[in-house]
Amino acid sequence: MGMMVSPRPVFNANRNVKGYSLWFQIGNALLGGATNYPDETSVHSPFMDFVNKIGLEALTMKKLVFIPVSDIHLTTDLLSACEVDPSMVTLQLNRKNALSESNLNHIKRLREAGFKIAFRNYHDISGVEPFLPYTDFIFCEPETVKFMSLLKLVRSKGYPSKIIVKDVDTDKLFQQFVGYGAEFFDGGFYQIPKMNKDNRVSPLKVNYLSLLNQVNQDDFDVNKFSSVVQRDPALAIRFLKMVNSSQINNKINSLRHAAALIGQNEIKRWITTAVASSLSQEEPGEITRLSLIRAKFCEDLAGLFEMGVHKENLFLMGLFSVLDVILDMSIEKALDMVLIPDVIRDALVKENNDFASIYTFVKLYERCDWTEISRIALVKNIDLDKVADAFYSTLSWYGRLINMTLDEGDLDESDIKA
């Protein structure tokens, strides 16, 4: 049975990503037998396998990964099972883990081996206190009294534990707990535009929007590509690196030659992806990652929703779903600045068409709303194992995308030829 996994970012107070916690479900929540806790009878950790298979580059951008562990996992040789740097792996315990002397000894051993330790879902933290000298992170509910009590306990006794405030879904709540002294945060607050009153867009973003619109016009001419991209040498270098990385013959450093090799459709797709990434460079890096993963996941789900012929537009829908955050304005105003099909606009603004059904599904998956995911799967007769496969495919694609580079020094601005 497939395991649906959603890596949820953990931010610091500067809105930089510290790591990702793996939320998961095995099976359909409405059919019985589903679980979102580690198997308490198996010595095998599917989460460690998942991390090993995807790799930290694609999964967490080489940041921490939080993986759930059962009591029996704690007794095994996790160090041998871990194929990534153990110092980047945080073993996450929850209320099903026994607060026993035996587990405390296992935690001491694993921490000495390099792993980090986290606790979540313990409503009464007093029972965890013997573990706190060996605990790196504690997830806390976004309740002022609970947070302040935990913060006082940790600081007064000099424990190394850092508190991660869970489910921080608004900027107001984020700012509130920053003021209280919180250091780390989980939640969707970073996906909400601040809605500055003047709605001014920086000149750099205006240039990128202009480029984006030029290559997405119906009459876009491949022969005009070189003159368009040469306006941004950094973008031109990225394009040539992308083409060269897929070629096995001689190096290509002519924009026209590269454009002729990959064709109009691939040019549009690459430019749209690259420019969308560049647009979000002033935002938290997670916005870029979110837009790319949404885009590919929407595309990979197309067949399951019987919308395979719309893959290209579904990719664009996911890519532009965070344009409001990037431009710091309402989604309606943001979409007015780019050329997109009406079906994408209606999906993102009104959420009232078939495209919107996939967009909604993707957002539910991000939030780990497994019950609603299960309901939709039953109604639409979607195999959740195939959903899990689609997300794995998405992460694999993202890993290849961010690793698409040439040897250092192969290209610089002087190498670019039209």
C-alpha positions in Angstrom: 0.0 0.0 0.0 1.4 3.4 -1.0 2.4 6.0 1.5 1.3 9.6 0.8 3.9 12.0 2.2 3.9 15.8 2.5 7.0 17.6 3.6 5.9 20.7 5.6 8.4 23.5 6.0 9.6 24.7 9.4 10.7 28.3 9.4 12.8 30.4 11.7 11.9 33.9 12.9 13.5 35.4 9.7 11.2 33.3 7.5 14.0 31.1 6.4 13.3 27.4 6.1 15.1 25.4 8.9 13.8 22.0 7.6 10.8 19.9 6.7 8.7 17.6 8.8 7.2 14.5 7.0 3.5 14.1 7.4 2.0 11.0 6.0 -0.9 8.6 5.6 -1.0 5.0 4.5 -4.4 3.9 3.1 -7.7 5.6 2.7 -8.9 7.3 5.9 -12.6 6.5 5.2 -12.2 2.8 4.5 -10.6 1.7 7.7 -7.1 0.4 8.3 -5.5 3.7 7.4 -2.8 5.2 9.6 -0.8 8.4 10.1 1.4 6.9 12.8 4.5 4.7 12.3 3.9 1.0 12.3 4.5 -0.1 15.8 5.3 -3.7 14.8 7.8 -3.3 12.0 11.5 -2.7 12.5 11.7 -1.3 9.0 11.3 2.5 8.6 9.5 3.5 5.4 10.3 7.1 6.2 14.1 6.5 6.2 13.7 4.7 2.9 11.8 7.6 1.5 14.5 10.1 2.6 17.2 7.8 1.2 15.4 7.4 -2.1 14.5 11.1 -2.7 17.6 12.6 -1.1 18.0 15.7 0.9 18.6 17.9 -2.1 15.1 17.4 -3.6 13.3 16.8 -0.4 14.6 19.5 1.9 17.2 21.5 -0.1 19.8 20.0 2.2 18.1 21.2 5.3 16.8 19.2 8.3 14.2 16.5 7.8 11.9 15.4 10.6 10.9 11.8 10.3 8.4 10.0 12.7 9.7 7.0 14.6 8.0 4.2 16.5 9.4 2.7 19.7 10.7 -0.3 17.8 12.5 2.0 15.3 14.4 3.5 18.3 15.8 0.0 19.1 17.2 -0.6 15.6 20.4 0.5 14.0 19.1 3.6 12.3 22.6 4.9 11.6 23.2 2.0 9.2 19.8 2.4 7.6 20.4 6.2 7.1 22.1 7.0 3.8 22.2 10.7 4.3 24.1 12.8 6.9 22.5 11.8 10.3 23.0 15.3 11.6 20.4 16.4 9.1 17.8 13.9 10.3 15.5 14.7 13.3 13.8 11.7 14.8 10.3 12.8 15.8 8.4 11.2 18.6 4.7 11.6 19.4 2.3 10.7 22.1 2.2 7.0 21.0 5.9 6.7 22.0 6.5 5.4 25.5 8.2 7.8 27.9 10.2 5.0 29.3 13.7 4.6 30.7 14.5 2.2 27.8 13.5 4.8 25.2 15.5 7.5 27.0 18.6 5.3 26.7 17.9 4.7 23.0 17.5 8.4 22.4 20.8 9.1 24.2 22.5 6.5 21.9 20.9 7.9 18.7 21.8 11.5 19.6 25.4 10.5 20.2 25.3 8.9 16.7 24.5 12.4 15.3 20.7 12.3 15.0 18.5 15.1 16.4 15.4 14.5 18.5 12.0 16.2 18.4 8.7 15.7 20.3 5.2 16.6 19.1 1.6 16.1 20.3 2.4 15.9 24.0 -0.3 17.9 25.7 1.4 17.5 29.1 5.0 18.3 28.6 5.9 17.5 32.2 6.2 13.8 31.4 8.7 14.6 28.7 11.0 16.6 31.0 13.5 13.8 31.6 14.0 13.7 27.8 14.5 17.5 27.4 18.3 17.5 28.0 18.5 15.3 24.9 15.8 17.0 22.8 16.5 19.5 20.1 12.9 20.5 19.2 9.5 20.5 20.7 6.3 21.2 18.7 3.9 23.4 20.6 0.3 24.4 20.0 -0.2 28.1 19.1 -1.6 29.0 22.5 0.0 31.7 24.5 -0.3 30.1 27.9 1.1 26.8 26.7 3.9 28.4 24.8 5.0 30.7 27.6 4.9 27.9 30.1 7.1 25.7 27.9 9.4 28.5 27.1 9.9 29.3 30.8 10.6 25.7 31.5 13.2 25.3 28.8 15.0 28.5 29.5 15.0 28.3 33.2 16.7 24.9 33.3 19.0 25.5 30.3 17.6 22.7 28.1 18.8 22.8 24.5 15.3 22.3 23.1 14.0 24.8 20.6 10.2 25.4 20.4 8.4 25.0 17.0 5.0 26.7 17.1 2.6 24.6 15.1 -0.2 25.6 12.7 0.8 29.3 12.4 -1.5 30.1 9.5 -1.6 34.0 9.5 1.1 36.6 9.5 -0.6 38.2 12.6 -0.1 35.0 14.6 3.5 34.7 13.3 4.3 38.2 14.4 2.6 37.6 17.7 4.8 34.6 18.6 7.9 36.2 17.3 7.2 38.9 19.9 6.9 36.2 22.5 10.3 34.9 21.7 9.5 31.9 19.5 12.3 30.8 17.2 10.6 28.3 14.8 7.3 28.0 13.1 5.1 25.5 11.2 2.1 26.6 9.1 0.9 28.4 6.1 1.5 32.0 7.1 4.2 32.4 4.4 1.6 31.8 1.6 -0.4 34.9 2.4 0.4 38.2 0.6 1.0 41.2 2.9 -1.2 43.4 0.6 0.7 46.6 0.7 -1.6 49.5 0.0 0.3 51.0 -3.0 0.7 47.5 -4.7 3.8 48.8 -6.5 5.9 46.1 -8.3 9.6 46.4 -8.3 11.3 47.2 -11.6 13.0 43.9 -11.7 9.7 42.1 -11.4 8.2 44.3 -14.1 11.0 43.2 -16.5 10.4 39.5 -15.7 6.6 39.9 -16.2 7.3 41.5 -19.6 9.5 38.7 -20.6 7.0 36.1 -19.4 4.2 37.7 -21.4 6.3 37.8 -24.6 7.1 34.1 -24.6 3.5 33.1 -23.8 1.9 35.0 -26.6 0.1 32.8 -29.2 2.3 34.1 -32.0 5.6 33.7 -30.1 8.4 33.1 -32.7 11.2 30.8 -31.7 13.6 32.9 -33.8 12.9 35.9 -31.5 13.9 33.9 -28.5 17.6 34.9 -28.4 16.9 38.6 -28.4 14.3 38.2 -25.7 16.6 36.2 -23.4 19.7 38.2 -24.0 18.1 41.0 -22.0 18.9 39.0 -18.9 22.4 37.4 -19.2 21.9 35.3 -16.1 18.8 33.8 -17.5 20.5 33.1 -20.8 23.3 31.3 -19.0 20.7 29.2 -17.1 19.0 28.3 -20.4 22.3 27.2 -22.1 23.2 25.2 -19.0 19.8 23.5 -19.1 20.2 22.5 -22.8 23.8 21.4 -22.4 23.0 19.2 -19.5 20.6 17.2 -21.7 23.0 16.9 -24.6 25.7 14.2 -25.0 27.6 15.8 -27.9 29.5 19.1 -28.1 28.8 22.0 -25.8 26.2 24.5 -27.1 26.6 28.1 -26.4 24.5 29.7 -29.1 21.0 30.7 -28.0 19.6 30.1 -31.5 21.2 26.7 -31.8 19.8 25.7 -28.3 16.4 27.0 -29.2 16.3 25.1 -32.4 17.2 21.9 -30.6 14.4 22.0 -28.0 11.6 23.7 -29.9 8.9 26.2 -29.1 6.9 24.3 -26.5 10.0 23.4 -24.4 11.2 27.0 -24.6 7.9 28.4 -23.3 7.8 25.8 -20.5 11.4 26.5 -19.4 11.2 30.3 -19.6 7.9 30.3 -17.7 9.4 28.1 -15.0 12.7 30.0 -14.8 11.1 33.4 -14.8 8.5 32.4 -12.2 11.5 31.3 -10.0 13.3 34.6 -10.6 10.2 36.5 -9.8 10.1 35.0 -6.3 13.7 35.6 -5.5 12.8 38.4 -3.1 10.4 36.1 -1.2 11.3 33.2 1.1 12.9 30.4 -0.9 9.9 28.2 -0.1 7.7 30.2 -2.4 9.8 29.2 -5.4 9.9 25.6 -4.3 6.1 25.7 -3.6 5.3 27.1 -7.0 7.4 24.5 -8.9 6.2 21.5 -6.9 2.6 22.7 -7.2 3.1 23.0 -11.0 4.5 19.6 -11.5 2.1 17.9 -9.0 -0.9 19.4 -10.8 0.5 18.1 -14.1 1.2 14.6 -12.7 -2.3 14.4 -11.3 -3.9 15.2 -14.6 -4.4 11.6 -15.7 -6.0 10.6 -12.3 -8.6 13.4 -12.8 -9.1 12.4 -16.4 -7.6 15.7 -17.6 -4.5 14.4 -19.3 -4.9 16.6 -22.4 -4.7 19.7 -20.1 -1.3 18.9 -18.6 0.4 22.1 -19.9 -2.2 24.5 -18.5 -2.4 22.6 -15.3 1.4 23.1 -14.9 0.9 26.8 -15.5 -1.9 26.9 -13.0 0.3 25.5 -10.2 3.1 27.8 -11.2 1.0 31.0 -11.0 -0.9 30.0 -7.9 1.5 31.9 -5.7 1.7 35.0 -7.9 -0.3 37.0 -5.3 2.5 36.3 -2.7 5.2 37.1 -5.2 3.7 40.4 -6.2 2.2 41.2 -2.8 -1.3 41.9 -4.1 -4.6 40.1 -4.6 -4.6 37.1 -6.9 -7.0 39.0 -9.2 -4.7 41.9 -9.7 -1.6 39.7 -9.9 -3.1 37.6 -12.7 -4.0 40.8 -14.6 -0.3 41.2 -15.1 0.3 38.0 -17.0 -1.1 36.3 -20.1 -2.8 33.1 -19.0 -5.9 31.2 -20.3 -9.2 32.1 -18.8 -9.6 28.5 -17.5 -6.5 29.0 -15.2 -7.7 32.4 -14.0 -11.2 31.0 -13.1 -9.6 28.1 -11.3 -7.3 30.4 -9.2 -9.8 33.2 -8.6 -13.2 31.6 -8.6 -12.2 28.0 -7.9 -15.3 26.8 -9.9 -14.1 24.6 -12.7 -12.4 21.2 -13.3 -9.0 22.8 -13.1 -9.9 24.1 -9.6 -10.7 20.5 -8.5 -7.0 19.6 -9.0 -5.8 22.9 -7.4 -8.0 22.2 -4.3 -6.7 18.6 -4.1 -3.1 19.8 -4.2 -3.6 22.4 -1.5 -5.3 19.7 0.7 -2.3 17.5 0.1 0.0 20.2 1.2 -2.0 20.7 4.4 -2.1 17.0 5.0 -5.8 16.9 5.2 -5.9 13.2 4.6 -9.6 12.8 5.5 -10.7 15.1 2.7 -8.1 13.7 0.3 -9.6 10.3 1.0 -13.2 11.5 0.5 -12.3 13.1 -2.9 -10.5 9.9 -3.9 -13.6 7.8 -3.1 -15.9 10.2 -5.0 -13.7 10.3 -8.1 -12.5 6.7 -7.9 -8.9 7.7 -7.6 -6.3 5.2 -6.4 -4.4 6.8 -3.5 -1.4 4.6 -4.3 -1.2 6.5 -7.7 -1.5 9.8 -5.9 1.5 8.8 -3.8 3.4 7.8 -7.0 2.5 11.1 -8.6 4.0 13.1 -5.7 7.1 10.9 -5.7 7.4 11.7 -9.4 7.0 15.4 -8.6 9.8 15.4 -6.0 12.1 13.4 -8.3 11.5 16.0 -11.1 12.2 18.8 -8.7 15.4 17.1 -7.7 16.5 16.9 -11.3 15.6 20.5 -11.9 17.6 21.9 -9.1 20.6 19.8 -10.0 20.6 20.8 -13.6 24.0 22.4 -13.8 27.2 22.3 -15.8 30.7 21.9 -14.5 31.9 25.1 -12.8 33.3 27.6 -15.2 31.8 26.1 -18.4 29.8 29.3 -19.2 29.9 32.9 -18.3 28.4 36.0 -20.0 31.2 36.3 -22.5 30.2 32.8 -23.9 26.7 33.8 -24.9 26.1 34.0 -28.6 22.7 34.8 -30.2 
